[in-house]
Amino acid sequence: MSAMHHDQRERPADQAWRKSTYSNASGNCVEVAAVSDGSVAVRNSRDPRGAVIYYTRPEIDAFIRGAKAGEFDDLTC
């Protein structure tokens, strides 16, 4: 995936962000938000004012399909 770093786009509003219900109480999760231009913003839930990375819908689709297929299972605890 090729993320667009240091993008000048408007950050999604706080209420637009969501994270998995599998997140734990210590905040170990990423959050995602849809952006008006069709992209998907991703940020670290422990640093909500930190960096935001934007991905295209096809990039997010490829990642989610891979995750559902178990391609990244070796990266989990």
N, CA, C and O atoms as a CHARMM CRD file, in Angstrom:
* protein
*
  308
    1    1 MET  N      0.83300  -1.17200   0.00000 PROA 1      0.00000
    2    1 MET  CA     0.00000   0.00000   0.00000 PROA 1      0.00000
    3    1 MET  C      0.88000   1.23900   0.00000 PROA 1      0.00000
    4    1 MET  O      1.93500   1.25500   0.63400 PROA 1      0.00000
    5    2 SER  N      0.47000   2.23000  -0.67700 PROA 2      0.00000
    6    2 SER  CA     1.23600   3.47500  -0.70300 PROA 2      0.00000
    7    2 SER  C      0.42000   4.57300  -0.04400 PROA 2      0.00000
    8    2 SER  O     -0.51000   5.11800  -0.64000 PROA 2      0.00000
    9    3 ALA  N      0.77500   4.88700   1.17800 PROA 3      0.00000
   10    3 ALA  CA     0.05800   5.92100   1.91800 PROA 3      0.00000
   11    3 ALA  C      0.55600   7.28700   1.49700 PROA 3      0.00000
   12    3 ALA  O      1.70400   7.44700   1.08200 PROA 3      0.00000
   13    4 MET  N     -0.32000   8.26500   1.60800 PROA 4      0.00000
   14    4 MET  CA     0.03400   9.64400   1.30700 PROA 4      0.00000
   15    4 MET  C      0.34500  10.34400   2.62700 PROA 4      0.00000
   16    4 MET  O     -0.57700  10.73700   3.34100 PROA 4      0.00000
   17    5 HSD  N      1.62300  10.50800   2.96600 PROA 5      0.00000
   18    5 HSD  CA     2.03000  11.09400   4.23800 PROA 5      0.00000
   19    5 HSD  C      2.02000  12.61800   4.17800 PROA 5      0.00000
   20    5 HSD  O      2.17200  13.20900   3.10900 PROA 5      0.00000
   21    6 HSD  N      1.84200  13.24200   5.32900 PROA 6      0.00000
   22    6 HSD  CA     1.87400  14.70000   5.46700 PROA 6      0.00000
   23    6 HSD  C      0.92000  15.36500   4.48300 PROA 6      0.00000
   24    6 HSD  O      1.26000  16.35900   3.84100 PROA 6      0.00000
   25    7 ASP  N     -0.22800  14.82300   4.38000 PROA 7      0.00000
   26    7 ASP  CA    -1.23500  15.31000   3.45300 PROA 7      0.00000
   27    7 ASP  C     -1.83100  16.61200   3.97900 PROA 7      0.00000
   28    7 ASP  O     -1.92100  16.81100   5.19100 PROA 7      0.00000
   29    8 GLN  N     -2.23000  17.47700   3.09100 PROA 8      0.00000
   30    8 GLN  CA    -2.80200  18.76500   3.46500 PROA 8      0.00000
   31    8 GLN  C     -4.33300  18.71800   3.56200 PROA 8      0.00000
   32    8 GLN  O     -4.97300  19.75800   3.72400 PROA 8      0.00000
   33    9 ARG  N     -4.90700  17.55100   3.46500 PROA 9      0.00000
   34    9 ARG  CA    -6.36100  17.43900   3.54200 PROA 9      0.00000
   35    9 ARG  C     -6.87300  17.78900   4.93400 PROA 9      0.00000
   36    9 ARG  O     -6.14300  17.74500   5.92500 PROA 9      0.00000
   37   10 GLU  N     -8.12800  18.13200   4.96700 PROA 10     0.00000
   38   10 GLU  CA    -8.77900  18.41100   6.24000 PROA 10     0.00000
   39   10 GLU  C     -8.89200  17.11700   7.03600 PROA 10     0.00000
   40   10 GLU  O     -9.24600  16.07200   6.49100 PROA 10     0.00000
   41   11 ARG  N     -8.59100  17.19400   8.31400 PROA 11     0.00000
   42   11 ARG  CA    -8.71400  16.02000   9.19100 PROA 11     0.00000
   43   11 ARG  C    -10.19500  15.73500   9.42800 PROA 11     0.00000
   44   11 ARG  O    -10.98600  16.66600   9.57800 PROA 11     0.00000
   45   12 PRO  N    -10.57100  14.47700   9.46400 PROA 12     0.00000
   46   12 PRO  CA   -11.96600  14.14400   9.79100 PROA 12     0.00000
   47   12 PRO  C    -12.32400  14.65500  11.18800 PROA 12     0.00000
   48   12 PRO  O    -11.46100  14.75000  12.06000 PROA 12     0.00000
   49   13 ALA  N    -13.57700  14.97800  11.39000 PROA 13     0.00000
   50   13 ALA  CA   -14.06200  15.42100  12.70400 PROA 13     0.00000
   51   13 ALA  C    -13.93300  14.28700  13.71000 PROA 13     0.00000
   52   13 ALA  O    -13.96400  13.11300  13.34200 PROA 13     0.00000
   53   14 ASP  N    -13.78900  14.64500  14.97800 PROA 14     0.00000
   54   14 ASP  CA   -13.60700  13.63200  16.02200 PROA 14     0.00000
   55   14 ASP  C    -14.70300  12.56900  16.00100 PROA 14     0.00000
   56   14 ASP  O    -14.41500  11.38700  16.19000 PROA 14     0.00000
   57   15 GLN  N    -15.94100  12.96700  15.77700 PROA 15     0.00000
   58   15 GLN  CA   -17.05000  12.00700  15.79500 PROA 15     0.00000
   59   15 GLN  C    -17.04700  11.07200  14.58100 PROA 15     0.00000
   60   15 GLN  O    -17.76600  10.07300  14.57700 PROA 15     0.00000
   61   16 ALA  N    -16.25300  11.38000  13.55800 PROA 16     0.00000
   62   16 ALA  CA   -16.21000  10.54500  12.35500 PROA 16     0.00000
   63   16 ALA  C    -15.33400   9.31200  12.54100 PROA 16     0.00000
   64   16 ALA  O    -15.47800   8.33200  11.80900 PROA 16     0.00000
   65   17 TRP  N    -14.43200   9.35200  13.50900 PROA 17     0.00000
   66   17 TRP  CA   -13.49000   8.24600  13.71700 PROA 17     0.00000
   67   17 TRP  C    -14.18000   7.05600  14.37800 PROA 17     0.00000
   68   17 TRP  O    -15.06600   7.21600  15.21700 PROA 17     0.00000
   69   18 ARG  N    -13.75400   5.87000  13.98200 PROA 18     0.00000
   70   18 ARG  CA   -14.26900   4.65900  14.62700 PROA 18     0.00000
   71   18 ARG  C    -13.16100   3.62600  14.72300 PROA 18     0.00000
   72   18 ARG  O    -12.20400   3.63600  13.95000 PROA 18     0.00000
   73   19 LYS  N    -13.31500   2.73700  15.68900 PROA 19     0.00000
   74   19 LYS  CA   -12.34000   1.66400  15.85000 PROA 19     0.00000
   75   19 LYS  C    -13.06500   0.36300  16.10700 PROA 19     0.00000
   76   19 LYS  O    -14.26200   0.33900  16.39300 PROA 19     0.00000
   77   20 SER  N    -12.33500  -0.68900  16.00100 PROA 20     0.00000
   78   20 SER  CA   -12.90600  -2.01900  16.14100 PROA 20     0.00000
   79   20 SER  C    -13.44000  -2.25400  17.54700 PROA 20     0.00000
   80   20 SER  O    -12.89000  -1.74900  18.52500 PROA 20     0.00000
   81   21 THR  N    -14.50200  -3.01400  17.63300 PROA 21     0.00000
   82   21 THR  CA   -15.01400  -3.41500  18.94900 PROA 21     0.00000
   83   21 THR  C    -14.05100  -4.39500  19.62100 PROA 21     0.00000
   84   21 THR  O    -14.21100  -4.69700  20.80400 PROA 21     0.00000
   85   22 TYR  N    -13.06600  -4.89100  18.89500 PROA 22     0.00000
   86   22 TYR  CA   -12.05000  -5.77400  19.45100 PROA 22     0.00000
   87   22 TYR  C    -10.93700  -4.98900  20.14600 PROA 22     0.00000
   88   22 TYR  O    -10.03600  -5.59600  20.72400 PROA 22     0.00000
   89   23 SER  N    -10.97700  -3.67000  20.10300 PROA 23     0.00000
   90   23 SER  CA    -9.97500  -2.84400  20.77000 PROA 23     0.00000
   91   23 SER  C    -10.03000  -3.09500  22.26900 PROA 23     0.00000
   92   23 SER  O    -11.07800  -3.43300  22.81800 PROA 23     0.00000
   93   24 ASN  N     -8.88500  -2.92500  22.92200 PROA 24     0.00000
   94   24 ASN  CA    -8.88500  -3.14200  24.36400 PROA 24     0.00000
   95   24 ASN  C     -8.88300  -1.81400  25.10900 PROA 24     0.00000
   96   24 ASN  O     -8.74600  -0.75400  24.49800 PROA 24     0.00000
   97   25 ALA  N     -9.03300  -1.87200  26.41100 PROA 25     0.00000
   98   25 ALA  CA    -9.17400  -0.66500  27.23400 PROA 25     0.00000
   99   25 ALA  C     -7.93800   0.22500  27.21700 PROA 25     0.00000
  100   25 ALA  O     -8.04100   1.42300  27.48100 PROA 25     0.00000
  101   26 SER  N     -6.77600  -0.33800  26.91300 PROA 26     0.00000
  102   26 SER  CA    -5.55500   0.48000  26.90300 PROA 26     0.00000
  103   26 SER  C     -5.39700   1.25800  25.59800 PROA 26     0.00000
  104   26 SER  O     -4.41100   1.97300  25.41900 PROA 26     0.00000
  105   27 GLY  N     -6.35400   1.12500  24.69200 PROA 27     0.00000
  106   27 GLY  CA    -6.33000   1.91700  23.47500 PROA 27     0.00000
  107   27 GLY  C     -5.43000   1.39300  22.38100 PROA 27     0.00000
  108   27 GLY  O     -5.02500   2.14900  21.49800 PROA 27     0.00000
  109   28 ASN  N     -5.11500   0.13000  22.42300 PROA 28     0.00000
  110   28 ASN  CA    -4.23400  -0.44600  21.41200 PROA 28     0.00000
  111   28 ASN  C     -4.99300  -0.73800  20.13500 PROA 28     0.00000
  112   28 ASN  O     -5.34600  -1.88200  19.84900 PROA 28     0.00000
  113   29 CYS  N     -5.23600   0.30800  19.37800 PROA 29     0.00000
  114   29 CYS  CA    -5.97600   0.12600  18.13800 PROA 29     0.00000
  115   29 CYS  C     -5.75200   1.32100  17.22500 PROA 29     0.00000
  116   29 CYS  O     -5.33800   2.39500  17.66200 PROA 29     0.00000
  117   30 VAL  N     -6.03100   1.10800  15.97000 PROA 30     0.00000
  118   30 VAL  CA    -6.05800   2.21600  15.02800 PROA 30     0.00000
  119   30 VAL  C     -7.50900   2.61800  14.83900 PROA 30     0.00000
  120   30 VAL  O     -8.42300   1.83000  15.07900 PROA 30     0.00000
  121   31 GLU  N     -7.70500   3.84400  14.40900 PROA 31     0.00000
  122   31 GLU  CA    -9.04100   4.33800  14.11700 PROA 31     0.00000
  123   31 GLU  C     -9.09200   4.71400  12.64500 PROA 31     0.00000
  124   31 GLU  O     -8.08800   5.12300  12.06000 PROA 31     0.00000
  125   32 VAL  N    -10.26300   4.57300  12.05800 PROA 32     0.00000
  126   32 VAL  CA   -10.45500   4.90700  10.64700 PROA 32     0.00000
  127   32 VAL  C    -11.61900   5.87700  10.50700 PROA 32     0.00000
  128   32 VAL  O    -12.51900   5.91800  11.34600 PROA 32     0.00000
  129   33 ALA  N    -11.58500   6.66000   9.42800 PROA 33     0.00000
  130   33 ALA  CA   -12.67600   7.59300   9.13900 PROA 33     0.00000
  131   33 ALA  C    -12.76500   7.77000   7.63300 PROA 33     0.00000
  132   33 ALA  O    -11.74900   7.84600   6.94200 PROA 33     0.00000
  133   34 ALA  N    -13.98800   7.83500   7.13600 PROA 34     0.00000
  134   34 ALA  CA   -14.20200   8.13000   5.72200 PROA 34     0.00000
  135   34 ALA  C    -13.95300   9.61100   5.50100 PROA 34     0.00000
  136   34 ALA  O    -14.29600  10.43800   6.34600 PROA 34     0.00000
  137   35 VAL  N    -13.35300   9.94400   4.36200 PROA 35     0.00000
  138   35 VAL  CA   -13.05200  11.33100   4.01200 PROA 35     0.00000
  139   35 VAL  C    -13.92300  11.71500   2.82300 PROA 35     0.00000
  140   35 VAL  O    -14.24400  10.86900   1.98800 PROA 35     0.00000
  141   36 SER  N    -14.30100  12.96900   2.74500 PROA 36     0.00000
  142   36 SER  CA   -15.22600  13.42000   1.69800 PROA 36     0.00000
  143   36 SER  C    -14.71100  13.19100   0.27700 PROA 36     0.00000
  144   36 SER  O    -15.51000  13.10400  -0.65600 PROA 36     0.00000
  145   37 ASP  N    -13.39800  13.09300   0.09700 PROA 37     0.00000
  146   37 ASP  CA   -12.85700  12.84400  -1.24400 PROA 37     0.00000
  147   37 ASP  C    -12.87000  11.36600  -1.62800 PROA 37     0.00000
  148   37 ASP  O    -12.40700  11.00200  -2.70800 PROA 37     0.00000
  149   38 GLY  N    -13.40100  10.51000  -0.74300 PROA 38     0.00000
  150   38 GLY  CA   -13.49300   9.08300  -1.03000 PROA 38     0.00000
  151   38 GLY  C    -12.38500   8.25500  -0.42400 PROA 38     0.00000
  152   38 GLY  O    -12.43400   7.02600  -0.47400 PROA 38     0.00000
  153   39 SER  N    -11.38900   8.90400   0.14800 PROA 39     0.00000
  154   39 SER  CA   -10.30100   8.14700   0.75900 PROA 39     0.00000
  155   39 SER  C    -10.67500   7.74000   2.18100 PROA 39     0.00000
  156   39 SER  O    -11.74000   8.09100   2.68800 PROA 39     0.00000
  157   40 VAL  N     -9.77300   6.99100   2.80900 PROA 40     0.00000
  158   40 VAL  CA    -9.97200   6.53700   4.18100 PROA 40     0.00000
  159   40 VAL  C     -8.78200   7.02100   5.00700 PROA 40     0.00000
  160   40 VAL  O     -7.63000   6.76800   4.65400 PROA 40     0.00000
  161   41 ALA  N     -9.06700   7.71400   6.10400 PROA 41     0.00000
  162   41 ALA  CA    -8.02500   8.21500   6.99700 PROA 41     0.00000
  163   41 ALA  C     -7.78700   7.19100   8.09400 PROA 41     0.00000
  164   41 ALA  O     -8.72300   6.54200   8.56200 PROA 41     0.00000
  165   42 VAL  N     -6.52500   7.04600   8.50400 PROA 42     0.00000
  166   42 VAL  CA    -6.13900   6.10000   9.55500 PROA 42     0.00000
  167   42 VAL  C     -5.25400   6.84500  10.54800 PROA 42     0.00000
  168   42 VAL  O     -4.36400   7.59900  10.15400 PROA 42     0.00000
  169   43 ARG  N     -5.50600   6.62600  11.85000 PROA 43     0.00000
  170   43 ARG  CA    -4.67300   7.23800  12.88300 PROA 43     0.00000
  171   43 ARG  C     -4.52100   6.27400  14.05000 PROA 43     0.00000
  172   43 ARG  O     -5.27300   5.30800  14.17500 PROA 43     0.00000
  173   44 ASN  N     -3.54000   6.54900  14.90100 PROA 44     0.00000
  174   44 ASN  CA    -3.30200   5.78100  16.11200 PROA 44     0.00000
  175   44 ASN  C     -4.28300   6.26400  17.17400 PROA 44     0.00000
  176   44 ASN  O     -4.34100   7.46100  17.45600 PROA 44     0.00000
  177   45 SER  N     -5.04100   5.37000  17.75800 PROA 45     0.00000
  178   45 SER  CA    -6.05100   5.77700  18.74300 PROA 45     0.00000
  179   45 SER  C     -5.43300   6.36200  20.00800 PROA 45     0.00000
  180   45 SER  O     -6.10700   7.10300  20.72300 PROA 45     0.00000
  181   46 ARG  N     -4.18500   6.05600  20.30300 PROA 46     0.00000
  182   46 ARG  CA    -3.51500   6.60500  21.48500 PROA 46     0.00000
  183   46 ARG  C     -2.98400   8.01400  21.25000 PROA 46     0.00000
  184   46 ARG  O     -2.58700   8.69900  22.19200 PROA 46     0.00000
  185   47 ASP  N     -2.97900   8.44700  19.98100 PROA 47     0.00000
  186   47 ASP  CA    -2.47300   9.78100  19.64200 PROA 47     0.00000
  187   47 ASP  C     -3.43700  10.45100  18.66600 PROA 47     0.00000
  188   47 ASP  O     -3.08300  10.66800  17.50700 PROA 47     0.00000
  189   48 PRO  N     -4.65300  10.78400  19.11400 PROA 48     0.00000
  190   48 PRO  CA    -5.67400  11.30100  18.20200 PROA 48     0.00000
  191   48 PRO  C     -5.31300  12.62200  17.53100 PROA 48     0.00000
  192   48 PRO  O     -5.90600  12.95900  16.50600 PROA 48     0.00000
  193   49 ARG  N     -4.37600  13.36700  18.06400 PROA 49     0.00000
  194   49 ARG  CA    -3.94400  14.62200  17.43500 PROA 49     0.00000
  195   49 ARG  C     -2.68000  14.42000  16.59300 PROA 49     0.00000
  196   49 ARG  O     -2.14900  15.36900  16.01700 PROA 49     0.00000
  197   50 GLY  N     -2.21000  13.17800  16.53000 PROA 50     0.00000
  198   50 GLY  CA    -0.99200  12.86600  15.78400 PROA 50     0.00000
  199   50 GLY  C     -1.23900  12.71100  14.29100 PROA 50     0.00000
  200   50 GLY  O     -2.24100  13.18200  13.75300 PROA 50     0.00000
  201   51 ALA  N     -0.31600  12.05200  13.65100 PROA 51     0.00000
  202   51 ALA  CA    -0.34100  11.88900  12.19500 PROA 51     0.00000
  203   51 ALA  C     -1.57200  11.12700  11.71900 PROA 51     0.00000
  204   51 ALA  O     -2.06700  10.22000  12.38700 PROA 51     0.00000
  205   52 VAL  N     -2.04200  11.52400  10.55300 PROA 52     0.00000
  206   52 VAL  CA    -3.13400  10.83800   9.87000 PROA 52     0.00000
  207   52 VAL  C     -2.59400  10.38100   8.52500 PROA 52     0.00000
  208   52 VAL  O     -1.96600  11.15900   7.80700 PROA 52     0.00000
  209   53 ILE  N     -2.83400   9.13700   8.18600 PROA 53     0.00000
  210   53 ILE  CA    -2.41300   8.59600   6.90100 PROA 53     0.00000
  211   53 ILE  C     -3.66500   8.33800   6.07900 PROA 53     0.00000
  212   53 ILE  O     -4.64100   7.78600   6.58700 PROA 53     0.00000
  213   54 TYR  N     -3.64400   8.73200   4.81700 PROA 54     0.00000
  214   54 TYR  CA    -4.79700   8.57300   3.92400 PROA 54     0.00000
  215   54 TYR  C     -4.52200   7.46500   2.91900 PROA 54     0.00000
  216   54 TYR  O     -3.45500   7.40500   2.30900 PROA 54     0.00000
  217   55 TYR  N     -5.50600   6.59100   2.76200 PROA 55     0.00000
  218   55 TYR  CA    -5.42800   5.50000   1.79700 PROA 55     0.00000
  219   55 TYR  C     -6.60100   5.61200   0.83000 PROA 55     0.00000
  220   55 TYR  O     -7.65400   6.14800   1.17400 PROA 55     0.00000
  221   56 THR  N     -6.41100   5.10700  -0.36300 PROA 56     0.00000
  222   56 THR  CA    -7.51100   5.05500  -1.31900 PROA 56     0.00000
  223   56 THR  C     -8.42600   3.89500  -0.93800 PROA 56     0.00000
  224   56 THR  O     -8.02300   3.00300  -0.19300 PROA 56     0.00000
  225   57 ARG  N     -9.64100   3.90600  -1.44200 PROA 57     0.00000
  226   57 ARG  CA   -10.56300   2.79100  -1.17300 PROA 57     0.00000
  227   57 ARG  C    -10.00300   1.46800  -1.68800 PROA 57     0.00000
  228   57 ARG  O    -10.11200   0.46300  -0.98600 PROA 57     0.00000
  229   58 PRO  N     -9.40300   1.42000  -2.89200 PROA 58     0.00000
  230   58 PRO  CA    -8.82600   0.14500  -3.34400 PROA 58     0.00000
  231   58 PRO  C     -7.69600  -0.35200  -2.43000 PROA 58     0.00000
  232   58 PRO  O     -7.55100  -1.55900  -2.23700 PROA 58     0.00000
  233   59 GLU  N     -6.90300   0.55200  -1.87200 PROA 59     0.00000
  234   59 GLU  CA    -5.84700   0.13100  -0.94300 PROA 59     0.00000
  235   59 GLU  C     -6.44500  -0.47100   0.32100 PROA 59     0.00000
  236   59 GLU  O     -6.00100  -1.52200   0.78300 PROA 59     0.00000
  237   60 ILE  N     -7.45000   0.19300   0.88000 PROA 60     0.00000
  238   60 ILE  CA    -8.11500  -0.33100   2.08900 PROA 60     0.00000
  239   60 ILE  C     -8.79000  -1.66000   1.78400 PROA 60     0.00000
  240   60 ILE  O     -8.73600  -2.58500   2.59400 PROA 60     0.00000
  241   61 ASP  N     -9.42400  -1.76000   0.62400 PROA 61     0.00000
  242   61 ASP  CA   -10.08200  -3.00400   0.22200 PROA 61     0.00000
  243   61 ASP  C     -9.07800  -4.15100   0.17500 PROA 61     0.00000
  244   61 ASP  O     -9.35800  -5.23900   0.67700 PROA 61     0.00000
  245   62 ALA  N     -7.91200  -3.91700  -0.42400 PROA 62     0.00000
  246   62 ALA  CA    -6.88500  -4.95800  -0.52200 PROA 62     0.00000
  247   62 ALA  C     -6.41800  -5.38900   0.86500 PROA 62     0.00000
  248   62 ALA  O     -6.23400  -6.58000   1.11900 PROA 62     0.00000
  249   63 PHE  N     -6.22600  -4.42300   1.75800 PROA 63     0.00000
  250   63 PHE  CA    -5.79300  -4.75000   3.11300 PROA 63     0.00000
  251   63 PHE  C     -6.84800  -5.55700   3.86600 PROA 63     0.00000
  252   63 PHE  O     -6.53500  -6.57500   4.48200 PROA 63     0.00000
  253   64 ILE  N     -8.08900  -5.10300   3.81600 PROA 64     0.00000
  254   64 ILE  CA    -9.15500  -5.79700   4.54100 PROA 64     0.00000
  255   64 ILE  C     -9.35300  -7.20800   4.00200 PROA 64     0.00000
  256   64 ILE  O     -9.53700  -8.14500   4.78000 PROA 64     0.00000
  257   65 ARG  N     -9.31700  -7.37000   2.70000 PROA 65     0.00000
  258   65 ARG  CA    -9.43300  -8.71500   2.12700 PROA 65     0.00000
  259   65 ARG  C     -8.30900  -9.61900   2.62700 PROA 65     0.00000
  260   65 ARG  O     -8.54300 -10.77700   2.97100 PROA 65     0.00000
  261   66 GLY  N     -7.09700  -9.08800   2.66600 PROA 66     0.00000
  262   66 GLY  CA    -5.96800  -9.86300   3.16700 PROA 66     0.00000
  263   66 GLY  C     -6.12800 -10.21700   4.63900 PROA 66     0.00000
  264   66 GLY  O     -5.83400 -11.33900   5.05100 PROA 66     0.00000
  265   67 ALA  N     -6.59800  -9.24800   5.43200 PROA 67     0.00000
  266   67 ALA  CA    -6.80800  -9.50700   6.85900 PROA 67     0.00000
  267   67 ALA  C     -7.87300 -10.57500   7.07000 PROA 67     0.00000
  268   67 ALA  O     -7.70200 -11.46600   7.90200 PROA 67     0.00000
  269   68 LYS  N     -8.96300 -10.49100   6.32700 PROA 68     0.00000
  270   68 LYS  CA   -10.03100 -11.48700   6.44100 PROA 68     0.00000
  271   68 LYS  C     -9.54400 -12.87300   6.02000 PROA 68     0.00000
  272   68 LYS  O    -10.01900 -13.88200   6.54200 PROA 68     0.00000
  273   69 ALA  N     -8.60500 -12.92500   5.08400 PROA 69     0.00000
  274   69 ALA  CA    -8.07400 -14.19500   4.60600 PROA 69     0.00000
  275   69 ALA  C     -6.98600 -14.75300   5.52800 PROA 69     0.00000
  276   69 ALA  O     -6.47100 -15.84600   5.29300 PROA 69     0.00000
  277   70 GLY  N     -6.63600 -13.99700   6.57800 PROA 70     0.00000
  278   70 GLY  CA    -5.63500 -14.46700   7.53400 PROA 70     0.00000
  279   70 GLY  C     -4.20000 -14.19000   7.13200 PROA 70     0.00000
  280   70 GLY  O     -3.27800 -14.74000   7.73400 PROA 70     0.00000
  281   71 GLU  N     -3.98800 -13.34900   6.12700 PROA 71     0.00000
  282   71 GLU  CA    -2.63100 -13.09100   5.63800 PROA 71     0.00000
  283   71 GLU  C     -1.73600 -12.37500   6.64300 PROA 71     0.00000
  284   71 GLU  O     -0.51400 -12.39000   6.49300 PROA 71     0.00000
  285   72 PHE  N     -2.31400 -11.75300   7.65800 PROA 72     0.00000
  286   72 PHE  CA    -1.52000 -11.00400   8.63700 PROA 72     0.00000
  287   72 PHE  C     -1.60100 -11.60200  10.02700 PROA 72     0.00000
  288   72 PHE  O     -1.17400 -10.97500  10.99600 PROA 72     0.00000
  289   73 ASP  N     -2.14100 -12.79900  10.14000 PROA 73     0.00000
  290   73 ASP  CA    -2.31300 -13.42300  11.43800 PROA 73     0.00000
  291   73 ASP  C     -0.99400 -13.59200  12.19300 PROA 73     0.00000
  292   73 ASP  O     -0.99200 -13.60400  13.42300 PROA 73     0.00000
  293   74 ASP  N      0.11800 -13.72200  11.48600 PROA 74     0.00000
  294   74 ASP  CA     1.41200 -13.89800  12.14800 PROA 74     0.00000
  295   74 ASP  C      1.87900 -12.62000  12.84100 PROA 74     0.00000
  296   74 ASP  O      2.84700 -12.65500  13.60000 PROA 74     0.00000
  297   75 LEU  N      1.21200 -11.49700  12.59500 PROA 75     0.00000
  298   75 LEU  CA     1.59300 -10.22700  13.21000 PROA 75     0.00000
  299   75 LEU  C      0.84800  -9.93700  14.50700 PROA 75     0.00000
  300   75 LEU  O      1.13300  -8.94300  15.17400 PROA 75     0.00000
  301   76 THR  N     -0.09500 -10.78600  14.86700 PROA 76     0.00000
  302   76 THR  CA    -0.86900 -10.55800  16.09700 PROA 76     0.00000
  303   76 THR  C     -0.22200 -11.27600  17.27500 PROA 76     0.00000
  304   76 THR  O      0.66800 -12.11100  17.10800 PROA 76     0.00000
  305   77 CYS  N     -0.69200 -10.93000  18.46900 PROA 77     0.00000
  306   77 CYS  CA    -0.14900 -11.50700  19.71100 PROA 77     0.00000
  307   77 CYS  C     -0.26700 -12.99800  19.73500 PROA 77     0.00000
  308   77 CYS  O      0.14200 -13.63400  20.70700 PROA 77     0.00000
